[in-house]
Amino acid sequence: MRSGSILIVGGGIGGLTTALAMRQHGFDVDVFEAAPAFANVGAGVTLAPNAMRGFAHLGVADAIGAQSMEPVRQAVRHWQDGRTLMTLERGNRMREEYGAPYYYTHRADLHAILVDAVTQAGGRIHMGAPVTEVAALDDRAELVTAAGTRFSGDLLIGADGVKSAVRRPLDTAAPHFTGHVAVRAVVPVDDELRPFVEMPGNFIGPGKIAVFYPLRGGSLLNLVFFSREAGWTEEGWTIPATRAELQALFAGWCDPVQTMIAHADETQLFKWAINARAPLSSWSIGGRITLLGDAAHAMTPFLGQGASSAIEDGVVLARALAASASVAEALGRYEAARIDRTTMIQSESNQNADRLQGDDAELFGMKKLRNEETLGLFAYDCGTVAV
C-alpha cells in the first residue's frame, strides 16, 4: 500500500515504535493513549541487539544510545555465597557479532525519545483518550473514545498491553497469573553500590532471582526481585511493598543481595503480579484489526525480550503493510513473519525461569545453555526479515 490511515490503541513502547515505523513508510497515524499525560515513571528496560537494530532502521538508535548504559559484561551469581557461575560478554562483542549494541535504559527516557520522534515525524498522539469500542468493517476499522469521538482508518492496531481490550474478540479469557511476583526499585548509587554498576547481572537461587543493572550514566541502580507465589489476587503495577517483605523473601541470601535490599526506598518500592497470555494462532480481527506487543503475546520477563518483541512487531507490521496491495494481505504477511517467533519466545521464557530459579543453582550453565543469545534471538533483524 502506498498510503493509508493507521489507528493505534496504546502509547507505550510498542505503540509508539509502530507509529514511527508507519510514518517512515508514509502512512497517516493516530495514537490513542488512555493516560492524561506521559509521566517520568517506570524503571529500567533491556534493549538487546535485535531491538536496537530495529531502532537503527527507524533512525533513533543514536538518541537512545546517548541516554543508555552499555554493559561490558554481565555476571550470573550464586544466591548463597555470591560466587560467579557464568560471565556473559556484552559490550563490543555485541556490536561485532550482531551489528548493534546491548543497552540498559530508563523506560521514561526511551518513551520520551519515541514521543518526540513520532511527533516530529507528523504522527498525532491523543492523550486522555481511552478507547471504549473498536470495530472491523468491510472497508475500514473504527474506534470510539470515552469522550464519544469516532475515528476511522484503514487499519487499527491494538498495542494496549497485557489487559488489552482490543484482543477481546479473539480471546475473552483474562490474562493468567504466571506464579511469579516482581518487586522493583530504582535507587541512587553510592560507594557501597558502585560495584553493582561495574558488574551488573543477577543472583539466582531456589524460586527467586535478584536482578540489578545501572541507568542514567550509572547514577541509578535498577533492582528487580522475582519470587514465586501462589494465589495472587491483587491488581496493579504499583502496589506498595516493604523492605521487610523483601528481607523475609530473601532471608539467607548472600550479603550483596542484602545490601541492595537495604538501599531500597520504601516510598519507591513496588510489586506486581507477572501476568501473561496464551499464544494465539492469529492476531487478525475482521481483516482490519491486529495486535502487537503484550496485547498479542504477553510473556514472562526471563529472557528480557518483552520490549524487544514489541519493537520487532512494529517494524515488521509497517514493512508488511508497505509491501502489500491490501490490509488483509499485510496482516497475513505480518503473522507469518511474527507468530512462530513470539510463541517460541513465550515458551522459552517460561522455561528459562525454571532454569534460573532451580534448586541446584551451582549447576547453572554446566549443561548446554539455552538463553536469548543461544536461541538466536539477538541475530534477528526486523528491518530485513522476509515479509
TORMITI-142047 format. One record per residue (C-alpha): residue number from 1; residue in three letters; chain; x, y negated, z. Coordinates in steps of 0.25 Angstrom, whole numbers. Layout:
<pts>
+------+------+-------+-------+-------+-------+
| resi | resn | chain |     X |     Y |     Z |
+------+------+-------+-------+-------+-------+
|  NUM |  ALA |     A |     X |     Y |     Z |
...
+------+------+-------+-------+-------+-------+
</pts>
This chain:
<pts>
+------+------+-------+-------+-------+-------+
| resi | resn | chain |     X |     Y |     Z |
+------+------+-------+-------+-------+-------+
|    1 |  MET |     A |     0 |     0 |     0 |
|    2 |  ARG |     A |     5 |   -14 |    -4 |
|    3 |  SER |     A |    -3 |   -21 |     6 |
|    4 |  GLY |     A |   -14 |   -19 |    17 |
|    5 |  SER |     A |   -18 |   -23 |    31 |
|    6 |  ILE |     A |   -14 |   -15 |    44 |
|    7 |  LEU |     A |   -21 |   -16 |    57 |
|    8 |  ILE |     A |   -12 |   -11 |    69 |
|    9 |  VAL |     A |   -18 |    -8 |    82 |
|   10 |  GLY |     A |    -7 |   -10 |    93 |
|   11 |  GLY |     A |     4 |   -19 |    94 |
|   12 |  GLY |     A |    15 |   -10 |   101 |
|   13 |  ILE |     A |    28 |    -6 |    94 |
|   14 |  GLY |     A |    21 |     4 |    85 |
|   15 |  GLY |     A |    10 |    -6 |    80 |
|   16 |  LEU |     A |    20 |   -18 |    78 |
|   17 |  THR |     A |    30 |    -9 |    71 |
|   18 |  THR |     A |    19 |    -5 |    62 |
|   19 |  ALA |     A |    15 |   -19 |    59 |
|   20 |  LEU |     A |    29 |   -23 |    56 |
|   21 |  ALA |     A |    30 |   -11 |    46 |
|   22 |  MET |     A |    17 |   -15 |    40 |
|   23 |  ARG |     A |    21 |   -29 |    38 |
|   24 |  GLN |     A |    34 |   -25 |    32 |
|   25 |  HIS |     A |    26 |   -18 |    21 |
|   26 |  GLY |     A |    17 |   -30 |    19 |
|   27 |  PHE |     A |     4 |   -25 |    26 |
|   28 |  ASP |     A |    -4 |   -35 |    33 |
|   29 |  VAL |     A |    -4 |   -31 |    48 |
|   30 |  ASP |     A |   -13 |   -34 |    61 |
|   31 |  VAL |     A |    -9 |   -28 |    74 |
|   32 |  PHE |     A |   -19 |   -28 |    85 |
|   33 |  GLU |     A |   -13 |   -27 |   100 |
|   34 |  ALA |     A |   -23 |   -26 |   112 |
|   35 |  ALA |     A |   -13 |   -33 |   121 |
|   36 |  PRO |     A |   -15 |   -49 |   122 |
|   37 |  ALA |     A |     0 |   -51 |   121 |
|   38 |  PHE |     A |    12 |   -43 |   120 |
|   39 |  ALA |     A |    20 |   -43 |   133 |
|   40 |  ASN |     A |    34 |   -41 |   137 |
|   41 |  VAL |     A |    31 |   -28 |   143 |
|   42 |  GLY |     A |    35 |   -13 |   142 |
|   43 |  ALA |     A |    48 |    -6 |   143 |
|   44 |  GLY |     A |    59 |     0 |   134 |
|   45 |  VAL |     A |    57 |     7 |   121 |
|   46 |  THR |     A |    67 |    16 |   114 |
|   47 |  LEU |     A |    69 |    13 |    99 |
|   48 |  ALA |     A |    76 |    25 |    93 |
|   49 |  PRO |     A |    83 |    24 |    79 |
|   50 |  ASN |     A |    70 |    29 |    72 |
|   51 |  ALA |     A |    63 |    17 |    78 |
|   52 |  MET |     A |    74 |     7 |    75 |
|   53 |  ARG |     A |    75 |    12 |    61 |
|   54 |  GLY |     A |    60 |     8 |    59 |
|   55 |  PHE |     A |    62 |    -5 |    65 |
|   56 |  ALA |     A |    74 |    -7 |    55 |
|   57 |  HIS |     A |    65 |    -5 |    44 |
|   58 |  LEU |     A |    56 |   -16 |    50 |
|   59 |  GLY |     A |    67 |   -26 |    52 |
|   60 |  VAL |     A |    66 |   -27 |    67 |
|   61 |  ALA |     A |    77 |   -18 |    71 |
|   62 |  ASP |     A |    87 |   -29 |    74 |
|   63 |  ALA |     A |    78 |   -37 |    82 |
|   64 |  ILE |     A |    75 |   -24 |    90 |
|   65 |  GLY |     A |    89 |   -21 |    92 |
|   66 |  ALA |     A |    92 |   -35 |    97 |
|   67 |  GLN |     A |    82 |   -32 |   109 |
|   68 |  SER |     A |    86 |   -18 |   111 |
|   69 |  MET |     A |    97 |    -9 |   118 |
|   70 |  GLU |     A |   105 |     1 |   111 |
|   71 |  PRO |     A |   110 |    12 |   120 |
|   72 |  VAL |     A |   123 |    19 |   117 |
|   73 |  ARG |     A |   119 |    32 |   122 |
|   74 |  GLN |     A |   108 |    38 |   132 |
|   75 |  ALA |     A |   110 |    48 |   143 |
|   76 |  VAL |     A |   101 |    59 |   148 |
|   77 |  ARG |     A |   104 |    61 |   163 |
|   78 |  HIS |     A |   100 |    72 |   173 |
|   79 |  TRP |     A |    89 |    68 |   183 |
|   80 |  GLN |     A |    96 |    73 |   195 |
|   81 |  ASP |     A |   111 |    69 |   194 |
|   82 |  GLY |     A |   111 |    59 |   183 |
|   83 |  ARG |     A |   121 |    67 |   174 |
|   84 |  THR |     A |   121 |    64 |   159 |
|   85 |  LEU |     A |   114 |    76 |   152 |
|   86 |  MET |     A |   115 |    70 |   138 |
|   87 |  THR |     A |   120 |    58 |   131 |
|   88 |  LEU |     A |   113 |    53 |   119 |
|   89 |  GLU |     A |   121 |    43 |   110 |
|   90 |  ARG |     A |   114 |    31 |   104 |
|   91 |  GLY |     A |   120 |    18 |   100 |
|   92 |  ASN |     A |   128 |    19 |    87 |
|   93 |  ARG |     A |   125 |    33 |    85 |
|   94 |  MET |     A |   110 |    30 |    83 |
|   95 |  ARG |     A |   114 |    19 |    72 |
|   96 |  GLU |     A |   124 |    29 |    65 |
|   97 |  GLU |     A |   115 |    41 |    65 |
|   98 |  TYR |     A |   101 |    35 |    63 |
|   99 |  GLY |     A |   104 |    21 |    57 |
|  100 |  ALA |     A |    96 |    14 |    69 |
|  101 |  PRO |     A |    99 |    11 |    84 |
|  102 |  TYR |     A |    93 |    17 |    96 |
|  103 |  TYR |     A |    87 |     6 |   105 |
|  104 |  TYR |     A |    80 |     3 |   118 |
|  105 |  THR |     A |    72 |    -9 |   118 |
|  106 |  HIS |     A |    61 |   -16 |   127 |
|  107 |  ARG |     A |    47 |   -13 |   121 |
|  108 |  ALA |     A |    43 |   -28 |   123 |
|  109 |  ASP |     A |    56 |   -33 |   115 |
|  110 |  LEU |     A |    53 |   -23 |   104 |
|  111 |  HIS |     A |    38 |   -27 |   104 |
|  112 |  ALA |     A |    41 |   -42 |   103 |
|  113 |  ILE |     A |    50 |   -39 |    91 |
|  114 |  LEU |     A |    39 |   -32 |    84 |
|  115 |  VAL |     A |    29 |   -42 |    87 |
|  116 |  ASP |     A |    38 |   -53 |    81 |
|  117 |  ALA |     A |    41 |   -45 |    69 |
|  118 |  VAL |     A |    27 |   -41 |    66 |
|  119 |  THR |     A |    22 |   -56 |    67 |
|  120 |  GLN |     A |    34 |   -61 |    59 |
|  121 |  ALA |     A |    30 |   -51 |    48 |
|  122 |  GLY |     A |    16 |   -56 |    48 |
|  123 |  GLY |     A |     9 |   -46 |    56 |
|  124 |  ARG |     A |    -3 |   -50 |    65 |
|  125 |  ILE |     A |    -3 |   -46 |    79 |
|  126 |  HIS |     A |   -17 |   -47 |    86 |
|  127 |  MET |     A |   -15 |   -48 |   101 |
|  128 |  GLY |     A |   -26 |   -45 |   111 |
|  129 |  ALA |     A |   -33 |   -37 |   100 |
|  130 |  PRO |     A |   -37 |   -23 |   106 |
|  131 |  VAL |     A |   -43 |   -15 |    95 |
|  132 |  THR |     A |   -57 |    -9 |    98 |
|  133 |  GLU |     A |   -61 |    -2 |    85 |
|  134 |  VAL |     A |   -54 |     4 |    73 |
|  135 |  ALA |     A |   -60 |    10 |    60 |
|  136 |  ALA |     A |   -55 |    16 |    48 |
|  137 |  LEU |     A |   -64 |    12 |    36 |
|  138 |  ASP |     A |   -62 |    17 |    21 |
|  139 |  ASP |     A |   -55 |     5 |    17 |
|  140 |  ARG |     A |   -49 |    -1 |    29 |
|  141 |  ALA |     A |   -47 |     0 |    44 |
|  142 |  GLU |     A |   -53 |    -9 |    55 |
|  143 |  LEU |     A |   -51 |   -13 |    69 |
|  144 |  VAL |     A |   -59 |   -21 |    79 |
|  145 |  THR |     A |   -52 |   -29 |    90 |
|  146 |  ALA |     A |   -58 |   -31 |   104 |
|  147 |  ALA |     A |   -62 |   -45 |   100 |
|  148 |  GLY |     A |   -70 |   -39 |    89 |
|  149 |  THR |     A |   -61 |   -43 |    78 |
|  150 |  ARG |     A |   -61 |   -33 |    66 |
|  151 |  PHE |     A |   -49 |   -31 |    57 |
|  152 |  SER |     A |   -47 |   -22 |    45 |
|  153 |  GLY |     A |   -35 |   -17 |    38 |
|  154 |  ASP |     A |   -30 |    -6 |    28 |
|  155 |  LEU |     A |   -24 |     2 |    40 |
|  156 |  LEU |     A |   -26 |     2 |    55 |
|  157 |  ILE |     A |   -15 |     7 |    64 |
|  158 |  GLY |     A |   -16 |    12 |    78 |
|  159 |  ALA |     A |    -4 |     8 |    85 |
|  160 |  ASP |     A |   -11 |     7 |    99 |
|  161 |  GLY |     A |    -3 |    17 |   107 |
|  162 |  VAL |     A |    -6 |    30 |   115 |
|  163 |  LYS |     A |   -20 |    26 |   118 |
|  164 |  SER |     A |   -23 |    22 |   104 |
|  165 |  ALA |     A |   -38 |    18 |   101 |
|  166 |  VAL |     A |   -35 |    19 |    86 |
|  167 |  ARG |     A |   -31 |    34 |    88 |
|  168 |  ARG |     A |   -45 |    38 |    94 |
|  169 |  PRO |     A |   -52 |    42 |    81 |
|  170 |  LEU |     A |   -41 |    53 |    79 |
|  171 |  ASP |     A |   -39 |    57 |    94 |
|  172 |  THR |     A |   -49 |    54 |   105 |
|  173 |  ALA |     A |   -40 |    60 |   115 |
|  174 |  ALA |     A |   -33 |    51 |   125 |
|  175 |  PRO |     A |   -18 |    51 |   126 |
|  176 |  HIS |     A |   -13 |    62 |   134 |
|  177 |  PHE |     A |    -4 |    61 |   147 |
|  178 |  THR |     A |     9 |    68 |   144 |
|  179 |  GLY |     A |    12 |    71 |   158 |
|  180 |  HIS |     A |    23 |    60 |   158 |
|  181 |  VAL |     A |    23 |    47 |   166 |
|  182 |  ALA |     A |    33 |    36 |   164 |
|  183 |  VAL |     A |    37 |    25 |   173 |
|  184 |  ARG |     A |    45 |    13 |   167 |
|  185 |  ALA |     A |    52 |     1 |   172 |
|  186 |  VAL |     A |    61 |    -9 |   165 |
|  187 |  VAL |     A |    72 |   -14 |   175 |
|  188 |  PRO |     A |    83 |   -25 |   175 |
|  189 |  VAL |     A |    97 |   -19 |   174 |
|  190 |  ASP |     A |   106 |   -22 |   186 |
|  191 |  ASP |     A |   120 |   -16 |   188 |
|  192 |  GLU |     A |   114 |    -3 |   194 |
|  193 |  LEU |     A |   106 |    -1 |   181 |
|  194 |  ARG |     A |   117 |    -5 |   171 |
|  195 |  PRO |     A |   122 |    10 |   169 |
|  196 |  PHE |     A |   108 |    14 |   165 |
|  197 |  VAL |     A |   109 |     3 |   154 |
|  198 |  GLU |     A |   122 |     8 |   149 |
|  199 |  MET |     A |   118 |    23 |   148 |
|  200 |  PRO |     A |   102 |    24 |   146 |
|  201 |  GLY |     A |    95 |    37 |   145 |
|  202 |  ASN |     A |    87 |    45 |   155 |
|  203 |  PHE |     A |    87 |    55 |   167 |
|  204 |  ILE |     A |    79 |    68 |   165 |
|  205 |  GLY |     A |    74 |    78 |   174 |
|  206 |  PRO |     A |    62 |    87 |   178 |
|  207 |  GLY |     A |    50 |    80 |   174 |
|  208 |  LYS |     A |    56 |    66 |   173 |
|  209 |  ILE |     A |    64 |    56 |   165 |
|  210 |  ALA |     A |    70 |    43 |   169 |
|  211 |  VAL |     A |    73 |    35 |   156 |
|  212 |  PHE |     A |    81 |    22 |   156 |
|  213 |  TYR |     A |    87 |    12 |   146 |
|  214 |  PRO |     A |    91 |    -3 |   144 |
|  215 |  LEU |     A |    83 |   -14 |   138 |
|  216 |  ARG |     A |    85 |   -29 |   134 |
|  217 |  GLY |     A |   100 |   -29 |   134 |
|  218 |  GLY |     A |   102 |   -20 |   146 |
|  219 |  SER |     A |    95 |   -29 |   155 |
|  220 |  LEU |     A |    84 |   -20 |   158 |
|  221 |  LEU |     A |    83 |    -5 |   160 |
|  222 |  ASN |     A |    70 |     3 |   155 |
|  223 |  LEU |     A |    66 |    14 |   164 |
|  224 |  VAL |     A |    56 |    25 |   162 |
|  225 |  PHE |     A |    54 |    36 |   171 |
|  226 |  PHE |     A |    46 |    48 |   166 |
|  227 |  SER |     A |    39 |    59 |   174 |
|  228 |  ARG |     A |    29 |    70 |   173 |
|  229 |  GLU |     A |    16 |    68 |   180 |
|  230 |  ALA |     A |     2 |    76 |   179 |
|  231 |  GLY |     A |   -11 |    70 |   179 |
|  232 |  TRP |     A |    -8 |    55 |   176 |
|  233 |  THR |     A |   -21 |    47 |   175 |
|  234 |  GLU |     A |   -16 |    32 |   176 |
|  235 |  GLU |     A |   -18 |    23 |   163 |
|  236 |  GLY |     A |    -8 |    13 |   159 |
|  237 |  TRP |     A |     6 |     9 |   155 |
|  238 |  THR |     A |    10 |     1 |   167 |
|  239 |  ILE |     A |     5 |     8 |   179 |
|  240 |  PRO |     A |    14 |     3 |   191 |
|  241 |  ALA |     A |    24 |    13 |   196 |
|  242 |  THR |     A |    33 |    12 |   208 |
|  243 |  ARG |     A |    47 |    15 |   211 |
|  244 |  ALA |     A |    43 |    25 |   222 |
|  245 |  GLU |     A |    35 |    33 |   211 |
|  246 |  LEU |     A |    48 |    34 |   203 |
|  247 |  GLN |     A |    57 |    37 |   214 |
|  248 |  ALA |     A |    47 |    49 |   218 |
|  249 |  LEU |     A |    47 |    54 |   204 |
|  250 |  PHE |     A |    62 |    53 |   202 |
|  251 |  ALA |     A |    66 |    58 |   216 |
|  252 |  GLY |     A |    78 |    66 |   215 |
|  253 |  TRP |     A |    83 |    60 |   202 |
|  254 |  CYS |     A |    97 |    54 |   201 |
|  255 |  ASP |     A |   102 |    41 |   207 |
|  256 |  PRO |     A |   101 |    33 |   193 |
|  257 |  VAL |     A |    87 |    36 |   192 |
|  258 |  GLN |     A |    84 |    31 |   206 |
|  259 |  THR |     A |    92 |    19 |   203 |
|  260 |  MET |     A |    83 |    16 |   191 |
|  261 |  ILE |     A |    70 |    18 |   199 |
|  262 |  ALA |     A |    75 |     9 |   210 |
|  263 |  HIS |     A |    77 |    -2 |   199 |
|  264 |  ALA |     A |    62 |    -1 |   195 |
|  265 |  ASP |     A |    54 |   -14 |   198 |
|  266 |  GLU |     A |    40 |    -8 |   203 |
|  267 |  THR |     A |    33 |   -20 |   197 |
|  268 |  GLN |     A |    38 |   -16 |   183 |
|  269 |  LEU |     A |    37 |     0 |   185 |
|  270 |  PHE |     A |    26 |     6 |   177 |
|  271 |  LYS |     A |    21 |    20 |   174 |
|  272 |  TRP |     A |    13 |    26 |   163 |
|  273 |  ALA |     A |     8 |    40 |   158 |
|  274 |  ILE |     A |    14 |    45 |   145 |
|  275 |  ASN |     A |     2 |    48 |   136 |
|  276 |  ALA |     A |     3 |    54 |   122 |
|  277 |  ARG |     A |    -5 |    58 |   111 |
|  278 |  ALA |     A |    -7 |    71 |   104 |
|  279 |  PRO |     A |    -1 |    71 |    89 |
|  280 |  LEU |     A |   -11 |    69 |    78 |
|  281 |  SER |     A |   -11 |    75 |    64 |
|  282 |  SER |     A |   -16 |    62 |    58 |
|  283 |  TRP |     A |   -16 |    47 |    63 |
|  284 |  SER |     A |   -25 |    42 |    52 |
|  285 |  ILE |     A |   -40 |    38 |    55 |
|  286 |  GLY |     A |   -48 |    36 |    42 |
|  287 |  GLY |     A |   -36 |    33 |    33 |
|  288 |  ARG |     A |   -36 |    19 |    39 |
|  289 |  ILE |     A |   -31 |    20 |    53 |
|  290 |  THR |     A |   -18 |    27 |    58 |
|  291 |  LEU |     A |   -10 |    28 |    71 |
|  292 |  LEU |     A |     5 |    26 |    75 |
|  293 |  GLY |     A |    14 |    26 |    87 |
|  294 |  ASP |     A |     7 |    30 |   100 |
|  295 |  ALA |     A |    -7 |    30 |    94 |
|  296 |  ALA |     A |    -2 |    41 |    85 |
|  297 |  HIS |     A |     8 |    49 |    93 |
|  298 |  ALA |     A |    10 |    44 |   107 |
|  299 |  MET |     A |    21 |    52 |   113 |
|  300 |  THR |     A |    29 |    54 |   125 |
|  301 |  PRO |     A |    42 |    46 |   126 |
|  302 |  PHE |     A |    52 |    57 |   128 |
|  303 |  LEU |     A |    58 |    55 |   114 |
|  304 |  GLY |     A |    58 |    40 |   114 |
|  305 |  GLN |     A |    50 |    40 |   101 |
|  306 |  GLY |     A |    37 |    33 |   104 |
|  307 |  ALA |     A |    40 |    19 |    99 |
|  308 |  SER |     A |    49 |    24 |    88 |
|  309 |  SER |     A |    38 |    33 |    83 |
|  310 |  ALA |     A |    28 |    21 |    82 |
|  311 |  ILE |     A |    39 |    13 |    75 |
|  312 |  GLU |     A |    41 |    24 |    65 |
|  313 |  ASP |     A |    26 |    25 |    63 |
|  314 |  GLY |     A |    24 |    11 |    60 |
|  315 |  VAL |     A |    35 |    10 |    49 |
|  316 |  VAL |     A |    31 |    23 |    43 |
|  317 |  LEU |     A |    16 |    19 |    42 |
|  318 |  ALA |     A |    19 |     6 |    36 |
|  319 |  ARG |     A |    28 |    13 |    25 |
|  320 |  ALA |     A |    17 |    23 |    22 |
|  321 |  LEU |     A |     7 |    12 |    20 |
|  322 |  ALA |     A |    16 |     4 |    11 |
|  323 |  ALA |     A |    19 |    17 |     3 |
|  324 |  SER |     A |     5 |    21 |     1 |
|  325 |  ALA |     A |    -7 |    18 |    -8 |
|  326 |  SER |     A |   -17 |    19 |     3 |
|  327 |  VAL |     A |   -18 |    19 |    18 |
|  328 |  ALA |     A |   -23 |    33 |    18 |
|  329 |  GLU |     A |   -10 |    37 |    11 |
|  330 |  ALA |     A |    -2 |    29 |    20 |
|  331 |  LEU |     A |    -7 |    36 |    33 |
|  332 |  GLY |     A |    -5 |    49 |    26 |
|  333 |  ARG |     A |    10 |    46 |    24 |
|  334 |  TYR |     A |    11 |    40 |    38 |
|  335 |  GLU |     A |     6 |    52 |    45 |
|  336 |  ALA |     A |    14 |    61 |    36 |
|  337 |  ALA |     A |    27 |    54 |    40 |
|  338 |  ARG |     A |    24 |    52 |    55 |
|  339 |  ILE |     A |    15 |    62 |    61 |
|  340 |  ASP |     A |    24 |    74 |    61 |
|  341 |  ARG |     A |    36 |    66 |    67 |
|  342 |  THR |     A |    28 |    59 |    78 |
|  343 |  THR |     A |    21 |    73 |    82 |
|  344 |  MET |     A |    35 |    79 |    83 |
|  345 |  ILE |     A |    40 |    67 |    92 |
|  346 |  GLN |     A |    28 |    68 |   101 |
|  347 |  SER |     A |    31 |    83 |   103 |
|  348 |  GLU |     A |    46 |    82 |   105 |
|  349 |  SER |     A |    44 |    70 |   115 |
|  350 |  ASN |     A |    35 |    79 |   124 |
|  351 |  GLN |     A |    46 |    90 |   123 |
|  352 |  ASN |     A |    57 |    80 |   126 |
|  353 |  ALA |     A |    50 |    76 |   139 |
|  354 |  ASP |     A |    51 |    91 |   143 |
|  355 |  ARG |     A |    66 |    91 |   140 |
|  356 |  LEU |     A |    69 |    79 |   147 |
|  357 |  GLN |     A |    61 |    82 |   159 |
|  358 |  GLY |     A |    65 |    96 |   161 |
|  359 |  ASP |     A |    69 |   103 |   174 |
|  360 |  ASP |     A |    83 |   106 |   168 |
|  361 |  ALA |     A |    88 |    92 |   165 |
|  362 |  GLU |     A |   102 |    97 |   166 |
|  363 |  LEU |     A |   100 |   106 |   153 |
|  364 |  PHE |     A |    95 |    94 |   145 |
|  365 |  GLY |     A |   102 |    93 |   131 |
|  366 |  MET |     A |   108 |   107 |   132 |
|  367 |  LYS |     A |    98 |   113 |   122 |
|  368 |  LYS |     A |    96 |   107 |   109 |
|  369 |  LEU |     A |    91 |    93 |   111 |
|  370 |  ARG |     A |    78 |    88 |   106 |
|  371 |  ASN |     A |    77 |    73 |   107 |
|  372 |  GLU |     A |    73 |    61 |    98 |
|  373 |  GLU |     A |    87 |    62 |    90 |
|  374 |  THR |     A |    88 |    77 |    88 |
|  375 |  LEU |     A |    73 |    77 |    84 |
|  376 |  GLY |     A |    77 |    68 |    73 |
|  377 |  LEU |     A |    69 |    56 |    77 |
|  378 |  PHE |     A |    80 |    46 |    76 |
|  379 |  ALA |     A |    82 |    49 |    62 |
|  380 |  TYR |     A |    68 |    45 |    57 |
|  381 |  ASP |     A |    67 |    33 |    48 |
|  382 |  CYS |     A |    53 |    28 |    48 |
|  383 |  GLY |     A |    57 |    18 |    37 |
|  384 |  THR |     A |    61 |    29 |    27 |
|  385 |  VAL |     A |    54 |    41 |    31 |
|  386 |  ALA |     A |    45 |    47 |    20 |
|  387 |  VAL |     A |    31 |    41 |    20 |
+------+------+-------+-------+-------+-------+
</pts>
